[in-house]
Amino acid sequence: MTNLHRSFILGCSALALAGCGAEEIASPGTGGNITINNPPAAPTPTPTPTPASTATAATACPFIADPQGLTNRGVITGPTGSYLLCQLPARFNRDTQLQFTPATAAVLYLIDGQVDVGTDGGPAADASDGLSDTNVTLTIDPGVTLVGLDASYLNVNRGNEIQANGTAARPIIFTSQQNVLGQNTDTSSGDWGGLIINGRAPVTDCLSNTATPGSVDCEREVEGTTTPPRYGGNVPTDSSGSVSFVQLRYSGTVLANGDELQALTTGGVGSGTQFENIMSFNSADDGVEFFGGLVNIKGLVVVGAEDDSIDTDTGVKANLQYVVAVQRADTGDTIIEADSSNTLEENTPRQNTQISNATFIQRENIDQVVRIRGRADYALLNTIIVDASSNGTPCLRIDGDETLNRAASAALDEAGPVNFQSLNLDCATDFRNGSGGTTAAGVQTRFNAGTNNNAAFTNTLSMTYLNGANEDALVAFDPTGLSSFFENAGFVGAARATDTRFEGWTCDSVSITFGNNSGACTSLPVYTS
């Protein structure tokens, strides 16, 4: 058993504040030690290679098609070299490509304040809402690094797209100036805002109390933003672009009224939006939060979130596969928070989040690892939950009998009771009482109704997330019957011992090491060509 214990200053535009959404609140707690059981012959992480050279700043900012151009903000120097800071325009009004530049002419693209991709085209694509789409696409090349200041963020408006597609060898990195300057540690967070992507898919908890949930009239506003962008509509297949092989580091700035931005926020994105291989590292709020719409992701890593690792709300339909969520020592709230308990629980579309092939490591002493409430539909499949906190954190909490046991109903857009299949719990306390009258015994009964669930599992994980002998012996559930999005992976957990799916595009920290990747999260990769 292995016991792992848990300048150059730039000006930034001052940001005003906006109101928070309906009861989407979670509280951080306190923590303890990590205990992870390793197999006798655990693989060792591959050392991060030392950069062959350091970066040299470009003499001029690259050309972009947008007429506002890039603003030269001078040179910033850190441990990996010097870079020319090229500030993005406040709004992209034309299709624009952010080009990769090698270390011999190094450029960082600066996000200062709210940076919009296009102008909001409203909830309808046909201009019947009085707004016309600007149809702007922001393309970001593999290997590009973007730097955010303070509460700055990149916002993709409805009727526009982002194409941010890195590669396993050259991920796109969104980070902070502190990261460039070498000032960050493995416990730093909250240096900048995050990435916000909005779409026209249905949402609930409408701004207008006269709007019908899930209709074109049902819109919401993004939390914690200067001039709140809106999201929502009635186009389930809407596309806001594609994001893959992307790291989002040190995000989640706290705003004055208590609102916080997280690494990745989606609002009403449609199924036409593509997500794959996304890493959130040390967000001061949630790692990722999905408000309504249809979200499908293969390859999701959330490390060190200081609130919930994965937060879902307002009628989202989400399918997530190959997920690693790992807390920092003594930091964080739940790994999963599903929906909110409020007066809008009967709104449709009803949330239905399904996760297959996940490994969750809880390191904070808090109320629970997983909390499902608000009559949300939820499925945890082929998943391993490890409580590695010092005093013991219960694995599962369900609030309300309607969430725990409600029968399926097409009329109510109700998928049925919470669904646990091939779910394995390595927790000192597996189940706990919830609000609304649910009991630990009732949660256990629902857990026992699934197939191949094990509440007495002992993990043999290595490198925190790779399966060992005990994981290899587990019987997997075929999730393809629940959604065609899923692959029948044939194993339980996020990755087998021989899998390399999380290598390359990730970064390493004291919380978790993936190996063979872009290096330490506290540093920047240097590409010589």
Residue pairs with C-beta under 8 A, 6 or more apart in sequence:
1 35
1 37
1 38
2 35
2 36
2 37
2 38
2 42
3 33
3 34
3 35
4 33
4 34
4 35
4 36
4 388
5 33
5 34
5 329
6 31
6 32
6 33
6 34
6 328
6 329
6 330
6 363
6 388
6 389
6 390
7 181
7 183
8 74
8 75
8 76
8 77
8 177
8 181
10 73
10 76
10 85
10 110
10 112
10 149
10 177
11 112
12 112
12 113
12 149
12 150
12 151
12 152
13 112
13 113
13 114
13 152
15 113
15 114
15 150
15 151
15 225
15 226
15 255
16 226
16 227
17 224
17 226
17 255
17 256
17 257
17 259
18 221
18 222
18 223
18 224
18 225
18 226
18 227
18 228
18 259
19 221
19 223
19 228
19 257
19 259
20 223
20 224
20 257
20 258
20 259
21 205
21 220
21 221
21 223
21 291
21 313
21 314
22 205
22 314
22 340
22 342
22 344
23 340
23 341
23 342
24 223
24 289
24 311
24 313
24 340
25 340
26 286
26 307
26 308
26 311
26 333
26 334
26 337
27 307
27 333
28 306
28 307
28 331
28 332
28 333
28 364
28 366
29 332
29 333
29 364
29 365
29 366
29 367
30 330
30 364
30 365
30 366
31 327
31 329
31 330
31 331
31 332
31 363
31 364
31 365
31 366
31 389
31 390
32 329
32 330
32 363
32 364
32 365
32 389
32 390
32 391
33 329
33 388
33 389
33 390
34 329
34 361
34 363
34 388
34 389
35 388
36 361
36 386
36 388
36 459
36 461
36 464
37 458
37 459
37 460
37 461
37 468
37 470
38 460
38 461
38 462
38 468
39 460
39 462
39 468
39 469
42 462
42 463
42 468
43 462
43 463
43 466
43 497
45 463
45 508
45 513
45 514
45 515
46 515
46 516
48 508
48 517
48 519
48 520
49 519
51 80
51 519
51 525
51 526
52 526
52 528
53 81
53 103
53 526
53 528
54 80
54 81
54 82
54 103
54 526
55 80
55 81
55 82
55 83
55 103
55 106
55 524
55 526
56 81
56 82
56 103
56 104
56 105
56 106
57 75
57 77
57 81
57 82
57 83
57 84
57 105
57 106
57 107
58 83
58 84
58 101
58 105
58 106
58 107
59 84
59 105
60 72
60 84
61 69
61 70
61 71
61 72
61 84
61 86
61 107
62 70
62 86
62 98
62 99
62 101
62 107
63 69
64 70
64 96
64 97
64 98
65 94
65 95
65 96
65 97
66 89
66 92
66 93
66 94
66 96
67 93
67 94
68 89
68 90
68 91
68 93
69 89
70 86
70 87
70 88
70 89
70 109
71 86
71 87
71 89
72 84
72 85
72 86
72 87
73 85
73 86
73 87
73 110
73 112
74 84
74 85
75 82
75 83
75 84
75 85
76 82
76 83
76 85
76 108
76 177
76 180
76 181
77 83
77 181
78 180
78 181
78 182
78 524
79 182
79 523
80 180
80 182
80 523
80 524
80 526
81 103
81 106
81 526
82 106
83 106
83 107
83 108
83 180
84 106
84 107
84 108
85 108
85 110
85 147
86 107
86 108
86 109
86 110
87 109
87 110
87 112
88 109
88 110
88 111
88 112
88 115
88 146
88 154
89 115
90 113
90 114
90 115
90 116
91 115
91 116
91 117
91 118
91 119
92 115
92 116
92 117
92 118
92 136
92 138
93 118
93 119
93 134
93 136
94 136
95 136
95 137
95 138
95 139
96 136
96 137
96 138
96 139
97 139
97 140
97 141
98 109
98 138
98 139
98 140
98 141
98 144
98 146
99 141
99 144
100 141
100 142
100 143
100 144
100 170
100 527
101 107
102 527
102 528
102 529
103 526
103 527
103 528
104 528
108 145
108 146
108 147
108 180
109 144
109 145
109 146
109 147
110 146
110 147
110 148
110 149
111 146
111 147
111 148
111 149
111 152
111 153
111 154
111 174
111 192
111 193
112 149
112 152
113 149
113 152
113 226
114 152
114 153
114 155
114 225
114 226
114 227
115 152
115 153
115 154
115 155
116 155
116 156
116 157
116 229
117 136
117 137
117 138
117 154
117 155
117 156
117 157
117 160
117 161
117 162
118 133
118 134
118 135
118 136
118 156
118 157
118 159
118 160
119 134
119 157
119 159
119 160
120 131
120 157
120 158
120 159
120 198
120 229
120 230
121 127
121 131
121 132
121 133
121 134
121 157
121 158
121 159
121 160
122 129
122 130
122 131
122 158
122 159
122 230
122 233
123 129
123 158
123 200
123 216
123 217
123 218
123 219
123 230
123 232
123 233
123 234
124 200
124 216
124 233
124 234
125 133
125 159
125 200
125 233
125 235
125 238
127 133
129 216
131 159
133 158
133 159
133 160
134 157
134 159
134 160
135 159
135 160
136 160
136 161
137 160
137 161
137 162
137 163
137 241
138 156
138 160
138 161
138 162
138 163
138 164
139 163
139 164
140 146
140 162
140 163
140 164
140 165
140 172
141 172
142 165
142 166
142 167
142 169
142 170
142 171
142 172
142 245
143 166
143 167
143 170
143 171
143 172
143 525
143 527
144 166
144 172
144 173
145 172
145 173
145 174
145 175
145 524
146 154
146 172
146 173
146 174
146 175
147 175
147 176
147 177
147 179
147 180
147 192
148 154
148 174
148 175
148 176
148 177
148 191
148 192
148 193
148 194
148 251
149 176
149 177
149 192
150 191
150 192
150 193
150 253
151 192
151 193
151 253
151 255
151 261
152 192
152 193
153 192
153 193
153 194
153 195
153 196
153 225
153 261
154 162
154 174
154 195
154 196
155 196
155 198
155 222
155 225
155 229
156 162
156 196
156 197
156 198
156 240
156 241
157 198
157 229
158 198
158 199
158 200
158 230
158 231
158 233
158 238
158 240
158 268
159 200
160 240
161 239
161 240
161 241
161 242
162 197
162 240
162 241
162 242
162 243
163 241
163 242
164 172
164 241
164 242
164 243
164 244
164 246
165 172
165 242
165 243
165 244
165 245
166 172
166 244
166 245
166 246
166 505
167 245
167 504
167 505
168 245
168 277
168 503
168 504
168 505
169 504
170 245
170 525
170 527
171 245
171 246
171 247
171 277
171 279
171 504
171 505
171 506
171 518
172 245
172 246
172 247
173 246
173 247
173 249
173 518
173 524
173 525
174 194
174 195
174 246
174 247
174 248
174 249
174 251
174 263
175 191
175 192
175 247
175 248
175 249
175 250
175 524
176 184
176 191
176 192
176 249
176 250
176 251
177 191
178 184
178 188
178 191
178 250
179 191
179 249
179 250
179 522
179 523
179 524
180 524
182 522
182 523
184 191
184 250
184 521
184 522
185 522
186 282
186 304
186 328
186 509
186 510
186 511
186 521
186 522
187 282
187 304
187 328
187 331
188 250
188 282
188 522
189 250
189 251
189 252
189 282
189 283
189 284
189 304
189 306
190 250
190 251
190 252
190 253
190 254
190 260
190 283
190 284
190 306
191 250
191 251
191 253
192 250
192 251
192 253
193 224
193 251
193 252
193 253
193 261
194 248
194 251
194 252
194 261
194 262
194 263
194 264
194 265
194 283
195 243
195 248
195 251
195 263
195 264
195 265
196 222
196 225
196 229
196 261
196 265
196 266
196 267
197 240
197 241
197 243
197 264
197 265
197 266
197 267
197 269
197 273
198 222
198 229
198 230
198 231
198 240
198 266
198 267
198 268
198 269
199 231
199 233
199 235
199 238
199 239
199 240
199 266
199 267
199 268
199 269
199 270
199 273
199 293
200 231
200 232
200 233
200 234
200 235
200 238
200 268
200 270
201 232
201 233
201 235
201 236
201 237
201 238
201 268
201 269
201 270
201 271
201 292
201 293
201 294
202 213
202 214
202 215
202 218
202 232
202 233
202 234
202 236
202 268
202 292
202 293
202 315
202 349
203 213
203 214
203 218
203 219
203 220
203 231
203 232
203 267
203 268
203 291
203 292
203 293
203 314
203 315
204 213
204 214
204 218
204 292
204 314
204 315
204 344
204 347
204 348
204 349
205 213
205 220
205 313
205 314
205 315
205 342
205 344
205 347
206 212
206 213
206 217
206 218
206 219
206 220
206 232
207 218
207 219
207 220
207 221
207 230
208 217
208 218
208 219
210 217
211 217
211 218
211 219
212 218
213 315
213 344
213 347
213 348
213 349
214 234
214 315
214 347
214 348
214 349
215 234
216 233
216 234
218 232
219 230
219 231
219 232
219 233
220 230
220 231
220 232
220 267
220 268
220 291
220 292
220 314
221 228
221 229
221 230
221 231
222 228
222 229
222 230
222 231
222 265
222 267
223 259
223 260
223 261
223 265
224 255
224 259
224 260
224 261
225 261
229 267
231 267
231 268
231 269
231 291
231 292
231 293
232 267
232 268
232 292
232 293
233 268
235 270
236 270
236 271
236 294
237 270
237 271
237 272
238 268
238 269
238 270
238 271
238 272
238 273
238 293
239 270
239 272
239 273
239 274
240 266
240 269
240 270
240 272
240 273
241 273
241 274
242 273
242 274
242 275
243 274
243 275
243 276
243 278
244 274
244 275
244 276
244 277
244 278
245 276
245 277
245 504
245 505
246 277
246 278
246 279
246 505
247 279
247 281
247 505
247 506
247 507
247 518
247 521
248 263
248 264
248 278
248 279
248 280
248 281
248 283
249 281
249 282
249 507
249 521
250 281
250 282
250 283
251 261
251 262
251 263
251 280
251 282
251 283
251 284
252 260
252 261
252 262
252 263
252 283
252 284
252 285
252 286
252 306
253 260
253 261
253 284
254 260
254 284
254 285
255 261
260 284
260 285
260 307
261 285
262 280
262 283
262 285
262 286
262 287
262 288
262 289
262 305
262 307
262 311
263 280
263 281
263 283
263 286
263 287
263 288
263 305
264 278
264 280
264 287
264 288
264 289
265 288
265 289
265 290
265 291
266 273
266 288
266 289
266 290
266 291
266 293
266 295
267 291
267 292
267 293
268 291
268 292
268 293
269 293
269 294
269 295
270 293
270 294
271 294
271 296
273 295
274 296
275 295
275 296
275 297
275 298
276 297
276 298
276 299
277 298
277 299
277 505
278 288
278 297
278 299
278 300
278 301
279 300
279 301
279 302
279 303
279 505
279 506
279 507
280 287
280 288
280 301
280 302
280 303
280 305
281 303
281 304
281 507
281 509
281 521
282 303
282 304
282 305
282 306
282 328
282 509
282 521
283 302
283 304
283 305
283 306
283 307
284 306
284 307
285 305
285 306
285 307
286 305
286 307
286 308
286 309
286 310
286 311
286 337
287 302
287 303
287 305
287 308
287 309
287 310
287 325
288 300
288 302
288 309
288 310
288 311
289 308
289 311
289 312
289 313
290 311
290 312
290 313
290 316
290 318
291 313
291 314
291 316
292 313
292 314
292 315
292 316
292 349
293 316
293 317
294 316
294 317
294 318
295 316
295 317
295 318
295 319
295 320
296 318
296 319
296 320
296 485
297 318
297 319
297 320
297 321
298 320
298 321
298 322
298 487
299 321
299 322
299 501
299 502
300 310
300 320
300 322
300 323
300 324
301 323
301 324
301 325
301 502
301 506
302 309
302 310
302 323
302 324
302 325
302 326
303 324
303 325
303 326
303 328
303 509
303 511
303 512
303 521
304 326
304 327
304 328
304 331
304 332
304 509
304 511
305 325
305 327
305 332
306 328
306 331
306 332
306 333
307 332
307 333
308 332
308 333
308 334
308 335
308 336
308 337
309 325
309 327
309 332
309 334
309 335
309 336
309 360
310 320
310 323
310 325
310 335
310 336
310 337
310 355
311 337
311 338
312 318
312 336
312 337
312 338
312 339
312 351
312 353
312 376
313 338
313 339
313 340
313 351
313 374
314 339
314 351
315 347
315 348
315 349
315 350
315 351
316 351
316 353
317 349
317 351
317 352
317 353
318 351
318 352
318 353
318 354
319 353
319 354
319 355
319 483
319 485
319 486
320 353
320 354
320 355
320 356
320 358
321 355
321 356
321 357
321 479
321 485
321 486
321 487
321 489
322 357
322 358
322 489
322 494
322 495
322 501
322 502
323 355
323 357
323 358
323 359
323 494
324 358
324 359
324 465
324 494
324 495
324 502
324 512
325 335
325 336
325 358
325 359
325 360
325 361
326 360
326 361
326 363
326 464
326 465
326 511
326 512
327 335
327 361
327 362
327 363
327 364
327 511
328 363
328 511
329 363
329 511
330 363
330 364
331 363
331 364
332 362
332 363
332 364
332 366
333 364
333 366
334 366
334 367
334 368
334 369
334 370
334 371
335 360
335 362
335 369
335 370
335 385
336 355
336 360
336 369
336 370
336 371
336 372
337 371
338 351
338 353
338 371
338 372
338 373
338 374
338 376
338 378
339 345
339 351
339 372
339 373
339 374
339 375
339 376
340 373
340 374
341 373
341 374
341 399
341 400
341 435
341 436
342 374
345 374
345 375
345 402
346 375
346 412
348 412
348 413
349 413
350 375
350 376
350 377
350 412
350 413
350 414
350 415
351 374
351 376
351 377
351 378
352 376
352 377
352 378
352 379
352 415
353 376
353 377
353 378
353 379
354 378
354 379
354 381
354 419
354 479
354 482
354 483
354 486
355 379
355 380
355 381
355 383
356 379
356 381
356 382
356 383
356 477
356 479
356 486
356 489
357 381
357 382
357 383
357 489
357 491
357 492
357 493
357 494
358 380
358 382
358 383
358 384
358 493
358 494
359 383
359 384
359 386
359 461
359 465
359 493
359 494
359 495
360 369
360 370
360 383
360 384
360 385
360 386
361 386
361 388
361 464
361 465
361 512
362 369
362 385
362 386
362 387
362 388
362 389
362 393
362 427
363 388
363 389
364 389
364 393
365 389
365 390
365 391
365 392
365 393
366 389
366 393
367 393
367 394
367 397
367 432
368 393
368 394
368 395
368 396
368 397
368 432
369 385
369 387
369 393
369 394
369 395
369 396
369 427
370 380
370 385
370 395
370 396
370 397
371 397
371 398
371 399
371 434
372 378
372 397
372 398
372 399
372 403
372 418
373 398
373 399
373 400
373 403
373 434
373 435
373 436
374 399
374 400
374 403
375 400
375 402
375 403
375 406
376 403
377 414
377 415
377 416
377 418
377 419
378 418
378 419
379 418
379 419
379 420
379 421
379 482
380 419
380 420
380 421
380 423
381 419
381 420
381 421
381 422
381 423
381 477
381 479
381 482
382 421
382 422
382 423
382 476
382 477
382 479
382 489
382 491
382 492
382 493
383 422
383 423
383 424
383 492
383 493
384 424
384 426
384 457
384 459
384 461
384 471
384 492
384 493
384 494
385 395
385 423
385 424
385 425
385 426
385 427
386 426
386 427
386 459
386 461
387 393
387 394
387 395
387 426
387 427
387 428
387 429
392 427
392 428
392 429
393 427
393 429
394 427
394 429
394 430
394 431
394 432
394 440
395 425
395 427
395 429
395 430
395 431
396 425
396 430
396 431
396 432
396 443
396 447
397 431
397 432
397 433
397 434
397 443
398 404
398 418
398 434
398 438
398 442
398 443
398 446
399 434
399 435
399 436
399 438
400 434
400 435
400 436
400 437
400 438
401 436
401 437
401 438
401 442
402 436
403 418
403 436
403 438
404 417
404 418
404 434
404 438
404 442
404 443
404 446
405 417
405 442
405 446
406 414
406 416
406 417
407 414
407 416
407 417
408 414
408 415
408 416
417 446
417 449
418 446
419 450
419 482
420 446
420 447
420 449
420 450
420 453
421 450
421 451
421 452
421 453
421 477
421 479
422 450
422 451
422 452
422 453
422 474
422 475
422 476
422 477
422 492
423 447
423 450
423 453
423 454
424 453
424 454
424 457
424 459
424 474
424 492
425 454
425 455
425 456
425 457
426 457
426 458
426 459
430 444
430 447
430 455
431 440
431 441
431 443
431 444
431 447
431 455
432 440
432 443
433 439
433 440
434 443
444 455
447 453
447 455
451 477
452 474
452 475
452 476
452 477
454 474
457 470
458 470
459 468
459 470
459 471
460 467
460 468
460 469
460 470
460 471
461 467
461 468
461 471
461 493
462 468
462 497
463 512
463 513
463 514
463 515
464 511
464 512
464 513
465 493
465 494
465 495
465 502
465 512
465 514
466 495
466 496
466 497
466 499
467 491
467 492
467 493
467 495
467 496
467 497
468 497
471 491
471 492
471 493
471 496
472 491
472 496
472 497
474 491
474 492
474 493
475 492
476 488
476 489
476 490
476 491
476 492
478 488
479 486
479 488
480 486
480 487
480 488
494 502
495 501
495 502
500 516
502 514
503 514
503 515
503 516
503 517
504 516
504 517
504 518
505 517
505 518
506 514
506 517
506 518
507 514
507 517
507 518
507 519
507 520
507 521
508 514
508 515
508 517
508 519
508 520
508 521
509 520
509 521
509 522
518 525
519 525
